Amino acid sequence: MAATGNAEETQLQEMEEEAGMEREMDSDEEEGMGIDNSDDEEDDSSEDDKENEAEIQRLEEQLSINAFDYNCHVDLIKLLRQEGELPPLRKARQKMSELFPLTEEIWLDWLKDEIRLTEEEQNREKVYKLFEMAVKDYICPEIWLEYAQYSIGGMGLPGGMEKVRSIFERALTAVGLHMTKGATLWEAYREFENVILATMAAEPPKLAEYQTYIDYEQKEGDPARIQIIFERALAENCLVPDMWAKYTKYLDRQLKIRDLVLSSHDRAVRNCPWTMGLWKNYLLALERHGADHHTISDVFEKALNAGFIQATDYVNIWEAYLDYLRRRVDFKSSRELEELRAAFTRSLDYMKQDVEERFSESGDPSCTIMQVWAKIEALHCKNIQKARELWDSIMTKGNAKFANMWLEYYNLERSYGDALHCRKALHRAVQCTSDYPEHVCEVLLTFERVEGSLEDWDAAVQKTETRLNRVNEQRAKVAEKEAHLVRQEEEKTEQRRRAKADKKNQKKGQKGSRPGEKRKAEDEDNENEWGEELGKGRHQESGKGRRQESGKGRRQESGKGRRQESGKGRRQQMAPATVRKTQEDNPEQRKDDCSVFISNLAFSMEDPEKRLKELFEPCGPVQSVRPVYAAKGFRGYCYVQFEGKTSVPEALKMDRREVDGRPMFVSPCVDKNKNPDFKVFKYNTNLEKHKIFISGLPFSCTKEQLEELCKDQGTIKDIRLVTNRSGKPKGLAYVEFEDEAQASQAVLKLDGTVLQEHTLAVAISNPPRRNAADKPDFSRPMGAMMPRAMVYGSRGKGRTQLSLIPRSLHRQTGSESKAENGTAPKPTGGASGDAGFEAQAKPMSNSDFAKMLLRK
C-alpha cells in the first residue's frame, strides 16, 4: 500500500507541475497582450479553496467508511497541511499514527510543525512525547538527530544537560552503527561536548574537580564512563596515591577483570612506590586472581626495596605477605608449614636489623607479628610450647608492664593451654603490670573464683592487696613530687613577676623623682588647707592649675574617683557578672530553678536575645533572655529564664548543639556564691572499668563510625567524642559498655587497630588525679589570686607608678581587705574602735575621708 501511495503521489506531482507550467504560459501571454488578470486569479484561488474543501470532505467521508485506507490518510494530511489548519491536521495525523507506523517524511513534517507552533517551555514535554512516539516506529537517524537538536534548546532548564546527554546516548545506541547516516550523530555529539568544554575553564580540571566528577559517575554506575574519567584524572595526577587507591579499589570490587585489575595495580606501585597501601592491595589482587607463588613473592621483594617512609609500613607489608603464606598452608604438608615458619623468622630478623637501623625503632613495639605466629602455632599446629616461647620473647621486649599484653597471653592459655599456666600468667601480670594493675588483679580474682581452691584464692588476695598497696604508695609519691614541682614553678613565676614590677617601679621613680618630691612637700605644707578645702569646699589656690589640682582634682580622687572605682572600675573588673548583679538587685525577677546558663556562643552573634529566644522556644515558654555585654560587645554567654521548671530539662538536652559553627554549652543556672562546690561536669578520677579510652582517632571520625567499630565487642551505652571549645575534635573518645568484661574485650581486640590510616590506642578509662595545686587556695591573700588586670588595672598598671591613694588607707590588715569598695571596715580591736567606725559598715562620704585623714 505504501508503494501504491508513493506512485500516486509521483503522478500527482507531475500533473501539478504541468498545470503550473500551463498557467505560467497563459499568464505570460496575457501580460504580453496587456490584459489585467488579477480578478481572474482571485476567482481561481477561491475556486481552488472550494475544490480543496470538497476534496477534504470527500476523503474524510471515505475514511469514515474504510479507516484503513492508507492513501486517503496521506492525501488528507497533505491537503490539510496546504490549507494550514492545525487542529484538523493534528487530528488526522494522530488517527493515522494510531493505525499505521508513519514514514520518516511524515514524522519529520509533523515534528517540525509542532516545534514551530510550540515555543513555550511548558509545552516542550508534549514535543518530547511526540519524539518518543516517532523513534518507536522505524530506526530513522534523521528523527534521532532532530530529537537531539531539539533537546539542546532546553539545556537551560533543570536537568537539561543530563537530558541532552541521555538522548544522544540512546541515539548512538539505536542508530550509531548506521552505515551512511550514523556518523552524523557521532559528529553532532562530539560538537556538543566540545562546545560545553569550551565554556569551561581553559586550564585542565583540578584534582578536587576530578574527584567530584568521579563521585557523580559512580552514582550513575556506567563502568565505561567511570573508567575513562579515572584514567583522565590519573593521567594528570599520576603521583597522587589516594587516586590510585580509589581506582584500584573500584576495579577490585566492581569490574573484576583480571588483566585490567592487575595492570592497574602494577601502574599504581610504579607511579607511587613509596605508598605501602598500594603494594598491599597489589598482593591481595594477585592472590585474588590466582597468580602463581613466584609472581607474588617477586612483588613482595620489590615492595621491601621500595623505600617506605615509616617503620610501621614495613610491619604492615610483612603482615600482608605472612597472611598470604598462612592461607596457602594446609597444615598437613610440612614443606609449606616450614616455609611459613621461615618467613616469620626472616620477618623478625628484618625488623630487628634493617628497619631498626634505618628508623631507630622496630615499628612493631607490640610485637604483632610474633603474636600472630604464636596464635598459629597454638591453633593450627597444636604446638602450645612454641607459642609460650614466643610470648616469653614478647614480654622481654618491654611489654611486660602493659596489662593488655598479659591479658592477651592469658586468653591464649585459656583457649589452648591449661589452668596452671593461666594462673602463672596472671600472677606474673599482677607483679609486672604498671599501667592498669587494678584490672589485672580483678581478672586474677575472677579466675580463682571459677577455677581455684581456697588456698589459691587466699594467695591471690594477698598478692593483689600487696601489689595495689605498693602501687598506691608510688602514685602518692609521684603526685606529691608533681605538686612540689608545681609549687616551685609558681614561686619562680611569682618571683619573676615581682622582680619585673620592682624594676619598672624603680625606673618610674628615677624619671619622676624631682616632681614627686616637690609635690610631696607641697602636700605637707598645705595639709591643713587641703583638709579645710574638703570640708568647706574652697576652690581658691594660687593659679588656675592649683585650683584644679587641689580642688577639682582632690575631689575627683576622694569623691568622683571613689565613685568611679566603685562604679565603672567594678563594671570593668566584673563585666561577666553584670547581668547576674542586676538579677541579685531584683531577686523577684530572677528564678534560678527556671533558668539555664548558655555559654561558648560566638561574640559576633547578631541580636542574641532574639536568636536564643527562637532557639529555646521549643523547650517551653521563654520569659526572658539576658545576654551579657561588655564594652566591646556581646560576651558570648547569657541566661535564659523559662516560665516553668519543666522547660529546664528539655533545654539541658540542647547541650553541645552546634550554633554558628560552635558547640553551645547549656548548664543549670546555679548561684556559685550560695553553692560554690557545684560543677556542671565533675572530673572523675576513679578507674572506670566499664569504659574505654581511645586515642589516635582521625579528626574526621564520627560517632557512627566509632559505633560501627566497637559494636562487635559488646553493648554500647554511650559514646563521647572529645572536642575543644570551638567544636573541633581532638582525636580522643570515650566508649561506655554495659559491663567490665565487654570493655576488657574491646581493649584486647581494638588496641592497635588501624582506622583511616590512623593506629588507635585503646585502654581502660582511668583519668589522672587532679593535683592539689590545681584547686584555689583560699588561705592566700586576694592580691596573690587576682589576675594581673585586677591588681594593676585594665592596662596592667596605672598611668604612673605613684600611688594616688593616701598612705593611711594602705594600713589595713588581712581581714580589713575583705571589705567592699566604698565601705568602712569593722574595728578589730578596742584601741581602734573610734566613734567614726560603726558596728555595721556603711558608705563613706568625702567628709568621712577627710576626718579620717586628719586623725592620722
QUIJO-V57007 format. One record per residue. N is the residue number from 1. RES is the residue in one letter. D_FIRST is the distance of its C-alpha to the first C-alpha in whole Angstrom. Layout:
BEGIN
N;RES;D_FIRST  N;RES;D_FIRST
END
This chain:
BEGIN
1;M;0  2;A;4  3;A;5  4;T;5  5;G;6  6;N;9  7;A;10  8;E;11  9;E;12  10;T;14  11;Q;16  12;L;16  13;Q;18  14;E;20  15;M;21  16;E;22  17;E;24  18;E;26  19;A;27  20;G;28  21;M;31  22;E;32  23;R;33  24;E;35  25;M;36  26;D;38  27;S;39  28;D;41  29;E;42  30;E;43  31;E;45  32;G;47  33;M;48  34;G;49  35;I;47  36;D;46  37;N;42  38;S;42  39;D;42  40;D;39  41;E;37  42;E;38  43;D;37  44;D;34  45;S;32  46;S;33  47;E;31  48;D;28  49;D;29  50;K;29  51;E;26  52;N;24  53;E;25  54;A;24  55;E;21  56;I;20  57;Q;22  58;R;20  59;L;17  60;E;19  61;E;20  62;Q;16  63;L;15  64;S;19  65;I;18  66;N;14  67;A;14  68;F;10  69;D;9  70;Y;7  71;N;8  72;C;11  73;H;12  74;V;11  75;D;13  76;L;16  77;I;16  78;K;17  79;L;19  80;L;21  81;R;22  82;Q;23  83;E;25  84;G;27  85;E;27  86;L;26  87;P;27  88;P;24  89;L;22  90;R;23  91;K;22  92;A;18  93;R;18  94;Q;19  95;K;17  96;M;14  97;S;15  98;E;17  99;L;13  100;F;11  101;P;13  102;L;13  103;T;13  104;E;16  105;E;16  106;I;16  107;W;18  108;L;21  109;D;21  110;W;21  111;L;24  112;K;26  113;D;26  114;E;27  115;I;30  116;R;31  117;L;31  118;T;33  119;E;36  120;E;38  121;E;39  122;Q;39  123;N;35  124;R;34  125;E;33  126;K;30  127;V;29  128;Y;30  129;K;28  130;L;25  131;F;25  132;E;25  133;M;22  134;A;20  135;V;22  136;K;21  137;D;17  138;Y;17  139;I;20  140;C;20  141;P;24  142;E;24  143;I;23  144;W;26  145;L;28  146;E;27  147;Y;28  148;A;32  149;Q;33  150;Y;32  151;S;34  152;I;37  153;G;38  154;G;39  155;M;41  156;G;44  157;L;43  158;P;45  159;G;43  160;G;41  161;M;42  162;E;41  163;K;38  164;V;37  165;R;38  166;S;36  167;I;33  168;F;34  169;E;35  170;R;31  171;A;29  172;L;31  173;T;31  174;A;27  175;V;27  176;G;30  177;L;30  178;H;26  179;M;27  180;T;27  181;K;27  182;G;29  183;A;32  184;T;31  185;L;31  186;W;35  187;E;36  188;A;35  189;Y;37  190;R;40  191;E;40  192;F;40  193;E;43  194;N;45  195;V;45  196;I;46  197;L;49  198;A;50  199;T;51  200;M;53  201;A;57  202;A;57  203;E;59  204;P;58  205;P;58  206;K;61  207;L;62  208;A;61  209;E;58  210;Y;57  211;Q;58  212;T;56  213;Y;53  214;I;53  215;D;54  216;Y;51  217;E;49  218;Q;51  219;K;50  220;E;46  221;G;46  222;D;44  223;P;46  224;A;45  225;R;46  226;I;49  227;Q;50  228;I;49  229;I;51  230;F;54  231;E;54  232;R;54  233;A;57  234;L;59  235;A;59  236;E;61  237;N;63  238;C;64  239;L;67  240;V;66  241;P;67  242;D;65  243;M;62  244;W;62  245;A;63  246;K;60  247;Y;58  248;T;60  249;K;60  250;Y;56  251;L;55  252;D;58  253;R;56  254;Q;53  255;L;51  256;K;54  257;I;53  258;R;56  259;D;56  260;L;55  261;V;57  262;L;60  263;S;59  264;S;59  265;H;63  266;D;64  267;R;63  268;A;64  269;V;68  270;R;68  271;N;67  272;C;70  273;P;72  274;W;75  275;T;73  276;M;74  277;G;71  278;L;68  279;W;70  280;K;70  281;N;67  282;Y;66  283;L;69  284;L;67  285;A;63  286;L;65  287;E;66  288;R;63  289;H;61  290;G;63  291;A;65  292;D;68  293;H;72  294;H;73  295;T;70  296;I;71  297;S;74  298;D;74  299;V;72  300;F;75  301;E;77  302;K;75  303;A;75  304;L;79  305;N;79  306;A;77  307;G;80  308;F;79  309;I;81  310;Q;82  311;A;84  312;T;82  313;D;79  314;Y;81  315;V;81  316;N;78  317;I;77  318;W;79  319;E;78  320;A;74  321;Y;76  322;L;78  323;D;75  324;Y;73  325;L;76  326;R;77  327;R;73  328;R;74  329;V;77  330;D;77  331;F;81  332;K;81  333;S;81  334;S;84  335;R;83  336;E;80  337;L;83  338;E;85  339;E;83  340;L;82  341;R;86  342;A;86  343;A;84  344;F;85  345;T;89  346;R;87  347;S;85  348;L;89  349;D;90  350;Y;88  351;M;88  352;K;92  353;Q;92  354;D;89  355;V;88  356;E;91  357;E;93  358;R;90  359;F;89  360;S;93  361;E;91  362;S;90  363;G;86  364;D;87  365;P;90  366;S;89  367;C;88  368;T;85  369;I;84  370;M;88  371;Q;87  372;V;83  373;W;85  374;A;88  375;K;85  376;I;83  377;E;87  378;A;88  379;L;84  380;H;83  381;C;86  382;K;88  383;N;91  384;I;92  385;Q;95  386;K;93  387;A;92  388;R;95  389;E;96  390;L;93  391;W;94  392;D;97  393;S;96  394;I;94  395;M;97  396;T;99  397;K;97  398;G;97  399;N;95  400;A;98  401;K;98  402;F;95  403;A;94  404;N;91  405;M;92  406;W;94  407;L;92  408;E;89  409;Y;92  410;Y;93  411;N;90  412;L;89  413;E;93  414;R;92  415;S;88  416;Y;90  417;G;94  418;D;96  419;A;98  420;L;101  421;H;99  422;C;97  423;R;101  424;K;102  425;A;99  426;L;99  427;H;103  428;R;103  429;A;100  430;V;102  431;Q;105  432;C;103  433;T;100  434;S;100  435;D;97  436;Y;97  437;P;100  438;E;99  439;H;96  440;V;97  441;C;100  442;E;98  443;V;96  444;L;99  445;L;101  446;T;98  447;F;98  448;E;101  449;R;100  450;V;98  451;E;100  452;G;103  453;S;107  454;L;109  455;E;111  456;D;107  457;W;107  458;D;110  459;A;110  460;A;106  461;V;108  462;Q;111  463;K;109  464;T;106  465;E;109  466;T;111  467;R;108  468;L;106  469;N;110  470;R;110  471;V;107  472;N;108  473;E;111  474;Q;109  475;R;106  476;A;109  477;K;111  478;V;108  479;A;107  480;E;111  481;K;110  482;E;107  483;A;109  484;H;112  485;L;110  486;V;108  487;R;111  488;Q;112  489;E;109  490;E;110  491;E;114  492;K;113  493;T;110  494;E;113  495;Q;115  496;R;113  497;R;112  498;R;116  499;A;117  500;K;114  501;A;115  502;D;119  503;K;118  504;K;116  505;N;119  506;Q;121  507;K;119  508;K;119  509;G;123  510;Q;124  511;K;122  512;G;123  513;S;126  514;R;128  515;P;127  516;G;127  517;E;130  518;K;131  519;R;129  520;K;131  521;A;134  522;E;133  523;D;132  524;E;135  525;D;137  526;N;135  527;E;134  528;N;137  529;E;135  530;W;131  531;G;132  532;E;134  533;E;131  534;L;129  535;G;131  536;K;132  537;G;128  538;R;130  539;H;128  540;Q;131  541;E;131  542;S;132  543;G;129  544;K;125  545;G;124  546;R;127  547;R;126  548;Q;123  549;E;124  550;S;126  551;G;125  552;K;121  553;G;121  554;R;123  555;R;121  556;Q;118  557;E;119  558;S;121  559;G;119  560;K;116  561;G;115  562;R;116  563;R;113  564;Q;111  565;E;112  566;S;111  567;G;108  568;K;106  569;G;107  570;R;107  571;R;103  572;Q;102  573;Q;104  574;M;102  575;A;99  576;P;97  577;A;99  578;T;99  579;V;96  580;R;98  581;K;102  582;T;100  583;Q;99  584;E;103  585;D;104  586;N;102  587;P;102  588;E;101  589;Q;98  590;R;97  591;K;96  592;D;96  593;D;94  594;C;91  595;S;91  596;V;89  597;F;90  598;I;87  599;S;87  600;N;86  601;L;83  602;A;82  603;F;85  604;S;82  605;M;81  606;E;80  607;D;82  608;P;83  609;E;84  610;K;81  611;R;79  612;L;81  613;K;81  614;E;77  615;L;77  616;F;79  617;E;79  618;P;76  619;C;80  620;G;81  621;P;83  622;V;84  623;Q;88  624;S;88  625;V;87  626;R;90  627;P;89  628;V;92  629;Y;92  630;A;95  631;A;96  632;K;93  633;G;90  634;F;89  635;R;90  636;G;87  637;Y;89  638;C;89  639;Y;90  640;V;88  641;Q;89  642;F;87  643;E;89  644;G;89  645;K;90  646;T;87  647;S;85  648;V;87  649;P;85  650;E;82  651;A;82  652;L;84  653;K;81  654;M;79  655;D;82  656;R;80  657;R;77  658;E;76  659;V;76  660;D;76  661;G;75  662;R;79  663;P;80  664;M;81  665;F;85  666;V;85  667;S;89  668;P;91  669;C;94  670;V;97  671;D;100  672;K;102  673;N;105  674;K;105  675;N;103  676;P;104  677;D;103  678;F;99  679;K;96  680;V;93  681;F;92  682;K;95  683;Y;95  684;N;95  685;T;98  686;N;98  687;L;96  688;E;92  689;K;92  690;H;89  691;K;87  692;I;86  693;F;86  694;I;83  695;S;84  696;G;82  697;L;78  698;P;76  699;F;76  700;S;72  701;C;73  702;T;72  703;K;73  704;E;70  705;Q;70  706;L;74  707;E;73  708;E;71  709;L;73  710;C;76  711;K;75  712;D;75  713;Q;79  714;G;79  715;T;79  716;I;79  717;K;80  718;D;80  719;I;79  720;R;81  721;L;80  722;V;83  723;T;82  724;N;84  725;R;85  726;S;82  727;G;80  728;K;79  729;P;79  730;K;82  731;G;81  732;L;83  733;A;82  734;Y;84  735;V;82  736;E;84  737;F;83  738;E;84  739;D;87  740;E;89  741;A;88  742;Q;84  743;A;86  744;S;88  745;Q;85  746;A;83  747;V;85  748;L;85  749;K;81  750;L;80  751;D;83  752;G;82  753;T;78  754;V;76  755;L;74  756;Q;72  757;E;74  758;H;77  759;T;80  760;L;81  761;A;85  762;V;85  763;A;88  764;I;90  765;S;90  766;N;94  767;P;94  768;P;98  769;R;101  770;R;101  771;N;105  772;A;107  773;A;107  774;D;104  775;K;105  776;P;107  777;D;111  778;F;112  779;S;116  780;R;115  781;P;116  782;M;113  783;G;114  784;A;113  785;M;110  786;M;108  787;P;106  788;R;107  789;A;105  790;M;107  791;V;111  792;Y;110  793;G;108  794;S;105  795;R;105  796;G;107  797;K;110  798;G;112  799;R;113  800;T;116  801;Q;118  802;L;121  803;S;120  804;L;120  805;I;122  806;P;125  807;R;127  808;S;128  809;L;125  810;H;124  811;R;127  812;Q;125  813;T;125  814;G;122  815;S;122  816;E;122  817;S;119  818;K;117  819;A;118  820;E;115  821;N;115  822;G;117  823;T;119  824;A;123  825;P;123  826;K;125  827;P;129  828;T;130  829;G;133  830;G;136  831;A;137  832;S;134  833;G;134  834;D;135  835;A;134  836;G;131  837;F;129  838;E;128  839;A;127  840;Q;124  841;A;122  842;K;121  843;P;120  844;M;122  845;S;123  846;N;124  847;S;128  848;D;127  849;F;126  850;A;129  851;K;132  852;M;131  853;L;131  854;L;134  855;R;136  856;K;134
END
